[in-house]
Amino acid sequence: ECESLKDIRHRNLVKLLTACSSNDFQGNEFRALIYEFMPNGSLDMWLHPEVAEEINRPPKILTLLERLNICIDVASVLEYLHVHCHEPI
């Protein structure tokens, strides 16, 4: 699965750099996906800002047009993943 995700390229998807799996000091399995840095933050952060972040800077309220554009971009990515990928996901 991770190898397939590494090969996916779309302007609205964050690139998966690598995946790692190991055991922590207590013997529990640890897995991580490493993505490229997102300088503007995640979509989740924009839609649901945390109270602590709002103290440091005023919250950015997305306009209706910005939210509509986000919906269109998400739909574009979903179509790409399900229809146009070399291995549909």
TAWO-V800269 format. One record per residue. N is the residue number from 1. RES is the residue in one letter. SS is DSSP state (H for helix, E for strand, - for the rest). PSI is psi in whole degrees, -180 to 180 (* if undefined). Layout:
[[N/RES/SS/PSI] [N/RES/SS/PSI]]
This chain:
[[1/E/-/-45] [2/C/H/-38] [3/E/H/-40] [4/S/H/-41] [5/L/H/-32] [6/K/H/-30] [7/D/-/-7] [8/I/-/131] [9/R/-/120] [10/H/-/143] [11/R/-/-20] [12/N/-/11] [13/L/-/139] [14/V/-/135] [15/K/-/131] [16/L/E/120] [17/L/E/-49] [18/T/E/173] [19/A/E/147] [20/C/E/153] [21/S/E/136] [22/S/E/-178] [23/N/E/140] [24/D/-/-176] [25/F/-/-18] [26/Q/-/2] [27/G/-/4] [28/N/-/142] [29/E/E/137] [30/F/E/129] [31/R/E/144] [32/A/E/142] [33/L/E/131] [34/I/E/115] [35/Y/E/161] [36/E/-/156] [37/F/-/139] [38/M/-/95] [39/P/-/-26] [40/N/-/4] [41/G/-/178] [42/S/-/161] [43/L/H/-40] [44/D/H/-42] [45/M/H/-38] [46/W/H/-37] [47/L/H/-30] [48/H/-/72] [49/P/-/144] [50/E/-/153] [51/V/H/-41] [52/A/H/-36] [53/E/H/-34] [54/E/H/-26] [55/I/H/-41] [56/N/H/-30] [57/R/-/153] [58/P/-/144] [59/P/-/143] [60/K/-/114] [61/I/-/123] [62/L/-/135] [63/T/-/168] [64/L/H/-41] [65/L/H/-41] [66/E/H/-42] [67/R/H/-39] [68/L/H/-43] [69/N/H/-37] [70/I/H/-44] [71/C/H/-42] [72/I/H/-43] [73/D/H/-41] [74/V/H/-43] [75/A/H/-39] [76/S/H/-44] [77/V/H/-44] [78/L/H/-41] [79/E/H/-44] [80/Y/H/-48] [81/L/H/-37] [82/H/H/-23] [83/V/H/-44] [84/H/H/-8] [85/C/-/152] [86/H/-/-29] [87/E/-/97] [88/P/-/137] [89/I/-/*]]
